[in-house]
Amino acid sequence: MKKTVCVLFGGKSAEYSISLRSCASVLRNIDRELYDIITIGITDKGTWYLYDGNIENIENDTWHEGDLKRVCIDHNAVEPYILVLDGDSHYKIKADVFFPVLHGTNGEDGRLQGLFDMAGVKYVGVGTLCSAVGMDKEYAKIVFAHAGINQADWVTVRSYDDIDEKIGEIEGKLPYPVFVKPANAGSSYGIGKAHNREELISAIENATKYDSKVLVEELLTGHEVECAVLGNSGNVIASTVGEVVADEEFYTFDSKYSSTSKSQLHIPALISESAIENVRTQAVKAFEALSGRGLSRVDFFVDGENVRINEINTLPGFTSISMYPKLFDYCGIGYKELLTRLVELAFE
């Protein structure tokens, strides 16, 4: 008897559009001989709907048009169901495992995972703690520092801080240029590079559009590389290491996702074999430090043999051009097999 996988996409997040692309790729590649598929779409306003239309309508964001039935998860850990609200009545659908394909806020930050945990359902990917800590770049840095993982130095700026005092702290601790990042945002939203005080103030103001907490980081030089990890605690494997050479000064949102981007992808990365093995080791170490399970993509800067972690992405992109599936495809684990492994890891 087939198991039923419920794929969730969309969500109230700045990364809503990326989720649509990721979900379309997942739905096209998941093994339907092994699994029956239910699909739940979440609008950018946060409303949940049962969706059984064409995959193309997900990609072009017309999936929510028409007469759709609202759904929610029945919080009954003994026998969890999806409740489908059909007018004045409702009915139940059983799902064996949930596959969230949501990125950023409300999908990758522990909130959805906490909902799953309360409902007592199985789900693909890392748990509530790893999601929440991994999403918050400041707290991830604190954990990585405790685990002895080399990384960039930083200063945290909060919305209530005295900006003049913070600028003084930053300039006393970090040389220009510096990178400025929202603490809780993905897909390179709100990231800026500042070469002087004027640019720093502007970059902080821009980053606060995405989060009330901002990180100002030491500039890391060298190759910006990525490593995919797969498995549950104690049995985690790392892919080879990939590198994107951005077509802009640094890897922006448009560099990642624009169809006109001229960014170049190199698998394996253009670094030494010893540096590749070091990155792979550190990727698993970072994943384990956050109690990861299922999957993550861990990003690093490599300068010669010096490896420093940049960040962890606990629900990386699954689009046709995303690094996570491409890295494992290079290692001989194709997209369909990768999805099957992730679902089976959730059952573990």
C-alpha positions, -999 to +999 in steps of 0.1 A: +000+000+000+013+034-010+022+060+017+006+094+013+029+124+012+014+159+018+035+186+000+031+221+014+041+252-006+038+290-006+035+307+027+035+341+043+071+349+035+094+371+014+104+338-002+069+329-014+078+329-051+109+307-045+087+282-027+064+280-058+093+271-080+107+246-055+074+229-051+068+225-089+102+207-092+094+184-062+060+175-076+074+168-110+101+145-096+087+127-066+082+090-071+045+085-076+049+048-078+059+049-042+037+077-029+003+092-033+005+130-032-017+155-015-008+192-021-016+221+003-010+256-009-006+285+016-012+320+002+011+349+008-016+361+033-013+328+052-045+310+042-043+272+037-060+255+007-062+220-007-048+222-042-052+195-069-047+215-101-019+218-126+017+222-115+021+250-140-005+271-121+018+268-090+047+281-110+029+311-124+011+318-091-025+313-103-030+282-082-051+301-057-077+313-082-110+295-084-130+276-058-106+259-034-113+242-001-097+255+030-077+230+052-061+228+086-042+201+105-063+184+132-042+186+164-048+151+175-015+134+181-031+100+185-046+101+150-037+132+131-056+142+100-059+171+075-093+187+080-109+198+047-135+226+052-162+221+026-189+247+031-207+241+064-193+205+066-158+190+067-141+158+060-107+142+069-077+132+048-050+110+062-014+119+054+015+097+064+042+124+062+043+161+054+069+176+030+072+213+036+086+231+006+085+266+022+114+289+027+121+317+051+096+331+076+068+307+087+082+278+069+119+275+078+121+292+111+106+266+134+070+278+135+057+252+110+078+225+125+064+234+160+029+230+145+038+196+131+053+185+165+021+196+184-001+177+159+021+146+162+028+142+125+059+131+107+076+156+084+106+160+061+135+181+074+150+195+105+130+199+138+118+230+156+150+238+174+173+235+144+149+255+122+146+283+147+183+286+155+194+280+119+171+308+107+184+333+132+219+341+120+230+355+154+220+325+174+235+301+148+268+320+151+267+315+189+262+278+185+289+275+158+313+294+181+306+270+209+312+241+186+346+255+176+336+262+140+356+290+124+335+320+112+334+357+106+334+381+135+302+402+139+282+429+157+245+426+162+223+457+157+188+457+171+160+482+162+161+498+197+199+503+198+214+537+197+227+537+161+256+561+168+268+539+196+265+508+174+284+525+145+312+533+169+312+496+181+313+483+146+341+506+134+361+498+165+358+460+159+355+455+122+374+471+093+356+483+062+343+469+040+316+450+060+286+429+051+252+438+065+225+411+068+190+408+083+193+382+110+162+363+098+159+363+061+170+340+033+177+340-005+200+370+000+172+394+008+183+427+023+221+420+022+244+449+016+281+457+015+294+489+031+327+505+024+323+535+047+301+549+074+275+564+050+271+531+032+269+513+065+240+534+078+222+530+045+227+492+045+215+488+080+184+508+072+177+486+042+183+454+062+158+465+089+131+464+062+134+426+065+141+421+102+144+442+134+177+425+141+207+430+118+242+415+117+272+435+106+299+410+097+336+410+090+343+407+053+353+371+043+373+367+011+379+337-011+356+312-027+320+312-017+311+275-016+281+253-006+278+218+007+247+197+010+241+173+039+216+144+041+207+121+070+196+118+106+218+124+136+247+100+137+243+089+101+248+121+080+265+123+046+279+153+029+279+159-008+308+173-028+313+210-026+299+235-052+307+271-060+288+299-076+309+327-091+284+356-089+279+380-118+277+408-093+300+420-065+283+394-042+257+368-045+224+387-045+188+375-049+189+383-086+222+365-090+206+334-076+172+333-093+171+357-123+168+340-156+192+366-170+219+359-144+253+351-157+265+336-125+286+305-131+282+272-112+312+249-106+308+214-092+332+205-076+342+239-064+375+255-076+393+248-044+418+221-033+408+185-025+419+190+011+398+222+014+368+203-001+372+175+025+375+201+053+343+219+041+324+185+040+336+177+076+326+212+089+292+210+072+283+178+090+297+193+122+276+224+119+245+203+111+250+181+141+257+211+164+222+223+156+207+188+161+198+187+124+180+159+106+169+152+071+187+179+051+204+213+051+228+232+029+258+247+046+277+277+031+313+286+036+341+309+025+374+292+015+406+312+012+434+288+004+431+262+031+413+285+055+376+274+058+351+296+075+313+289+078+289+316+064+255+302+073+232+271+073+201+268+052+178+242+068+152+241+040+173+249+009+158+256-025+146+228-047+142+246-079+156+232-111+187+254-107+191+250-069+225+239-056+212+213-031+198+187-056+226+195-081+253+187-055+238+153-048+231+146-084+269+150-090+274+124-063+251+099-080+219+106-061+194+119-086+165+142-078+139+114-076+161+092-054+170+123-032+133+130-026+126+094-017+155+094+008+142+125+024+107+111+029+121+078+043+144+098+067+112+115+080+097+081+087+129+072+107 
